[in-house]
């Protein structure tokens, strides 16, 4: 070996400058807004949206927050306390299921309701920043001619300000629009947007070019077979080249796009185009199943099938999922989990005992914290009435201390933080970038020592990757 201390110096440089952005999510012990009561047979938080000032809008089927009457909707401060400046009066007489923010603090709301603060609004309304009804927005009467629930489940504001609405309905202002339609900026019906799915449309996602991904319970759109997933243009024209085959074998509840515009779909299905992928699947650019992403989500105890009701994709490609399930690929995860980009469970995110009931909505606030809403009363073993939060924690860069070289091996110590995993990696040739994990440590807030690293080489490079 030319100089053992060359190894030490190179290791020091790499360790100091690597993985400064590693993140973990820690259960927030201090965030506990009490969301209680019910507008239907079970109360829950079904929608969360974050305003520019980081205040938290929540919607659902509840009737009070921290003892204050709030039928279906409320606004919280960042610390979880109720914001008295947002007061929708008598509120909603049915569940709020989707909240979309618009410019000037205006708030689009969809759900099961028929009245808002005593005024007739069926399933869609717009509020002002103080919670009062925006009377300049005139949405259509949403109705159904069949014996089904009546609701708006999804809203997408397009680039020109028009609003695509979907859910469970058959008519808008008395005109046939089965489960999907479009409104003008002022809320009036856009008669130029006509699609004909044969069943419910429960979720939407918008591609960068304005195309829409639709999902739900339909099997046909405009006379063409499209089993529960379809791609259409911004004007509602079906994309003939996006074909999911036989698609999911049961209902799809949520859709999302990753950074590569691959579609993620989740719901109550077991297979996609005949392939086992219970609860969640990923779709390639042509609509076919991505066979490299096949997590096996298992049912919760006492439930016949796994239900994944919500998806949230991070910038790093990892995917938070919520619903009513008991595990993934044999690893216990009660209704909340995070997946790696390949569909495997990200074991660095461990929600502990998880939720005692279903998770319905997942949202990041502007600090990157994770908001979790649903029907639960206990989360991670402590009382959390229908809303919980995980704080995003960013690990500091690793600083190596006490490097040593003796008896033919190299070693060093470094400080760790609780909740993070530290991989000591070795590379023999930087031009090949072939880093190999040689030791693994769980952070506990103390100094950890890596010993026995190879010192019998002409040169070697070491780094610590934080996950």
MOCOR-V626609 format. One record per pair of residues at least 4 apart in sequence whose ideal C-beta (glycine too) atoms are under 7 Angstrom apart, sorted by the first residue. I is the first residue (numbers start at 1). GAP is how many residues later the second one is. If there is no record, write none. Layout:
# MOCOR-V626609
<<I/GAP> <I/GAP>>
This chain:
# MOCOR-V626609
<<1/456> <1/457> <2/4> <2/456> <4/401> <4/451> <5/4> <5/400> <6/4> <6/453> <7/4> <7/403> <7/448> <7/452> <7/453> <8/4> <8/395> <8/397> <8/402> <9/4> <10/4> <10/451> <11/4> <11/389> <11/392> <11/401> <11/450> <11/451> <12/4> <12/388> <12/391> <13/4> <14/4> <14/447> <14/448> <14/449> <15/383> <15/385> <15/399> <15/448> <15/449> <16/381> <16/383> <17/380> <18/445> <18/446> <18/447> <19/379> <19/445> <19/446> <19/447> <20/377> <21/373> <22/373> <22/398> <22/444> <22/445> <23/369> <23/370> <23/371> <24/324> <24/369> <24/395> <24/396> <25/324> <25/345> <25/365> <25/366> <25/367> <26/364> <26/365> <26/367> <26/393> <27/353> <27/363> <28/361> <28/362> <28/363> <31/49> <31/358> <32/48> <32/352> <33/32> <33/33> <33/43> <33/47> <33/354> <34/31> <34/32> <34/351> <35/10> <35/23> <35/27> <35/30> <35/350> <35/351> <35/352> <36/7> <36/26> <36/28> <36/349> <37/6> <37/25> <37/26> <37/27> <38/4> <38/5> <38/23> <38/24> <38/25> <39/4> <39/22> <39/24> <39/32> <39/33> <39/55> <39/56> <40/21> <40/55> <42/19> <42/333> <43/17> <43/18> <43/19> <43/20> <43/343> <44/16> <44/17> <44/316> <44/330> <44/331> <44/342> <45/13> <45/15> <45/17> <45/315> <45/316> <45/328> <45/329> <45/341> <45/342> <46/13> <46/14> <46/15> <46/49> <46/50> <46/51> <46/314> <46/315> <46/327> <47/12> <47/13> <47/49> <47/50> <47/51> <47/52> <47/314> <48/8> <48/9> <48/10> <48/313> <48/315> <48/323> <48/325> <49/8> <49/50> <49/51> <49/52> <49/314> <50/4> <50/6> <50/313> <50/315> <50/316> <51/4> <51/6> <51/50> <54/24> <54/311> <54/312> <54/313> <55/20> <55/21> <55/22> <55/23> <55/28> <56/19> <56/20> <56/309> <56/315> <57/18> <57/42> <57/50> <58/15> <58/16> <58/18> <58/315> <58/329> <59/13> <59/14> <59/37> <59/38> <59/40> <59/50> <59/52> <60/12> <60/35> <60/36> <61/11> <61/34> <62/324> <63/6> <63/8> <64/4> <64/5> <64/6> <65/5> <65/9> <65/17> <66/16> <68/14> <70/4> <70/21> <71/19> <71/20> <71/21> <72/19> <72/20> <72/23> <72/24> <72/41> <73/15> <73/18> <73/19> <73/23> <73/36> <74/8> <75/8> <75/11> <76/4> <76/5> <76/6> <76/7> <77/4> <77/6> <85/45> <86/44> <86/45> <87/43> <87/44> <88/29> <88/39> <88/43> <89/28> <90/27> <90/28> <91/26> <92/4> <92/19> <92/21> <92/24> <93/20> <93/21> <93/22> <94/17> <94/18> <94/19> <94/20> <95/16> <95/17> <96/13> <96/15> <97/13> <97/14> <97/15> <97/54> <97/56> <98/12> <98/13> <98/54> <98/55> <98/56> <98/57> <99/8> <99/10> <100/8> <100/55> <100/57> <101/6> <102/4> <102/5> <102/6> <102/55> <105/23> <105/24> <106/20> <106/22> <106/28> <107/19> <107/20> <108/18> <108/47> <108/55> <109/16> <109/18> <110/13> <110/14> <110/42> <110/43> <110/45> <110/55> <110/57> <111/12> <111/40> <111/41> <112/11> <112/37> <112/38> <112/39> <113/8> <113/10> <114/6> <114/8> <115/4> <115/5> <115/6> <116/5> <116/9> <116/17> <117/16> <119/14> <121/4> <121/18> <122/19> <122/20> <122/21> <123/19> <123/27> <123/28> <123/29> <123/44> <124/15> <124/18> <124/28> <124/41> <125/8> <125/14> <126/8> <126/11> <126/61> <127/4> <127/5> <127/6> <127/7> <128/4> <128/6> <136/50> <137/49> <137/50> <138/48> <138/49> <138/50> <139/44> <139/48> <140/32> <140/33> <140/49> <141/32> <142/8> <142/10> <142/27> <142/30> <143/26> <143/27> <143/28> <144/4> <144/6> <144/25> <144/26> <145/25> <145/26> <146/24> <148/20> <149/19> <150/18> <150/19> <151/16> <151/17> <152/13> <152/15> <153/13> <153/14> <153/49> <153/50> <154/12> <154/13> <154/48> <154/49> <154/50> <155/8> <155/10> <156/8> <156/48> <156/50> <156/56> <157/4> <157/6> <158/4> <158/6> <158/52> <158/76> <159/51> <161/24> <162/20> <162/21> <162/22> <162/23> <162/28> <163/19> <163/20> <164/16> <164/18> <164/40> <164/48> <165/16> <165/18> <166/13> <166/14> <166/35> <166/38> <166/48> <167/12> <167/33> <167/34> <167/35> <168/11> <168/32> <169/10> <170/6> <170/8> <171/4> <171/5> <171/6> <172/5> <172/9> <172/17> <173/16> <175/14> <177/4> <178/18> <178/19> <179/18> <179/20> <179/21> <179/22> <180/15> <180/17> <180/21> <181/8> <181/12> <182/8> <182/11> <183/4> <183/5> <183/6> <183/7> <184/4> <184/6> <193/42> <193/43> <194/42> <195/26> <195/27> <195/37> <195/41> <196/25> <196/26> <197/4> <197/21> <197/24> <198/20> <198/21> <198/22> <199/17> <199/18> <199/19> <199/20> <200/16> <200/17> <200/18> <201/13> <201/15> <201/17> <202/13> <202/14> <202/50> <202/51> <203/12> <203/13> <203/49> <203/50> <203/51> <203/52> <204/8> <204/9> <204/10> <204/51> <205/8> <205/50> <205/51> <205/52> <206/4> <206/6> <207/4> <207/6> <207/50> <207/54> <208/53> <210/24> <211/20> <211/21> <211/22> <211/23> <211/28> <212/20> <212/22> <213/18> <213/42> <213/50> <214/16> <214/18> <215/13> <215/14> <215/37> <215/40> <215/50> <216/12> <216/35> <216/36> <217/11> <217/34> <218/8> <218/10> <219/6> <219/8> <219/9> <220/4> <220/5> <220/6> <221/5> <221/9> <221/17> <222/16> <224/14> <226/4> <227/17> <227/19> <227/20> <227/21> <228/19> <228/20> <228/23> <228/24> <229/15> <229/18> <229/19> <229/23> <229/36> <229/54> <230/8> <231/8> <231/11> <231/56> <232/4> <232/5> <232/6> <232/7> <233/4> <233/6> <241/45> <242/44> <242/45> <243/43> <243/44> <244/29> <244/39> <244/43> <244/44> <245/28> <245/43> <246/27> <246/28> <247/25> <247/26> <248/4> <248/17> <248/19> <248/21> <248/24> <248/33> <249/20> <249/21> <249/22> <250/17> <250/18> <250/19> <250/20> <251/16> <251/17> <251/18> <252/13> <252/15> <252/17> <253/13> <253/14> <253/56> <254/12> <254/13> <254/55> <254/56> <254/57> <255/8> <255/9> <255/10> <256/8> <256/55> <256/57> <257/4> <257/5> <257/6> <258/4> <258/6> <258/55> <258/59> <259/56> <259/58> <262/20> <262/21> <262/22> <262/28> <263/20> <264/16> <264/18> <264/47> <264/49> <264/55> <265/16> <265/18> <266/13> <266/14> <266/42> <266/43> <266/45> <266/55> <267/41> <268/37> <268/39> <270/6> <270/8> <270/35> <271/4> <271/5> <271/6> <272/5> <272/9> <272/17> <273/16> <275/14> <275/16> <277/4> <277/17> <278/18> <278/19> <278/28> <279/18> <279/27> <279/28> <279/29> <279/44> <279/46> <280/15> <280/17> <280/28> <280/41> <281/8> <282/8> <282/11> <283/4> <283/5> <283/6> <283/7> <284/4> <284/6> <292/50> <293/49> <293/50> <294/49> <295/33> <295/34> <295/44> <295/48> <296/32> <296/33> <297/9> <297/11> <297/28> <297/31> <298/8> <298/27> <298/28> <298/29> <299/4> <299/5> <299/6> <299/7> <299/26> <299/27> <300/24> <300/25> <300/26> <300/34> <300/35> <301/25> <303/21> <306/19> <307/16> <307/17> <307/18> <308/13> <308/15> <308/17> <309/13> <309/14> <309/49> <309/51> <310/11> <310/12> <310/13> <310/49> <310/50> <310/51> <310/52> <311/8> <311/10> <312/8> <312/50> <313/6> <314/4> <317/24> <318/20> <318/21> <318/22> <318/23> <318/28> <319/19> <319/20> <320/18> <320/42> <320/50> <321/16> <321/18> <322/13> <322/14> <322/37> <322/38> <322/40> <322/50> <322/52> <323/12> <323/35> <323/36> <324/11> <324/34> <325/10> <326/6> <326/8> <327/4> <327/5> <327/6> <328/5> <328/9> <328/17> <329/15> <329/16> <331/14> <333/4> <333/12> <333/18> <333/21> <334/19> <334/20> <334/21> <335/19> <335/20> <335/23> <335/24> <336/15> <336/18> <336/19> <336/23> <336/36> <337/8> <338/8> <338/11> <339/4> <339/5> <339/6> <339/7> <340/4> <340/6> <348/73> <348/119> <351/29> <352/28> <352/29> <353/27> <353/28> <354/26> <355/4> <355/19> <355/21> <355/24> <356/20> <356/21> <356/22> <357/17> <357/18> <357/19> <357/20> <358/16> <358/17> <359/13> <359/15> <360/13> <360/14> <360/15> <361/12> <362/8> <362/10> <363/8> <364/4> <364/5> <364/6> <365/4> <365/6> <367/25> <368/24> <369/20> <369/21> <369/22> <369/23> <370/19> <370/20> <371/18> <372/16> <373/13> <373/14> <374/12> <375/11> <376/8> <376/10> <377/6> <377/8> <378/4> <378/5> <378/6> <379/5> <379/9> <384/4> <393/26> <395/22> <395/25> <395/71> <396/21> <398/16> <398/66> <398/68> <399/15> <399/16> <400/12> <400/14> <401/12> <401/13> <402/10> <402/11> <403/9> <404/7> <405/5> <405/50> <408/47> <408/48> <409/43> <409/44> <409/45> <409/46> <410/43> <410/45> <411/38> <411/39> <411/40> <411/41> <411/42> <412/38> <413/34> <413/35> <413/36> <414/33> <414/34> <414/50> <415/32> <416/4> <416/6> <416/25> <416/27> <416/28> <416/29> <416/30> <416/32> <417/26> <417/28> <418/25> <418/26> <418/27> <419/24> <420/23> <420/46> <420/47> <421/19> <421/21> <421/22> <421/46> <422/19> <422/21> <422/26> <422/42> <422/44> <423/14> <423/17> <423/41> <423/42> <423/44> <424/14> <424/15> <424/26> <424/38> <424/40> <425/10> <425/11> <425/12> <425/13> <425/37> <425/38> <425/40> <426/10> <426/12> <426/27> <426/34> <426/35> <426/36> <427/7> <427/8> <427/34> <428/29> <428/32> <429/5> <430/31> <435/28> <438/15> <439/11> <441/7> <453/9> <454/6>>
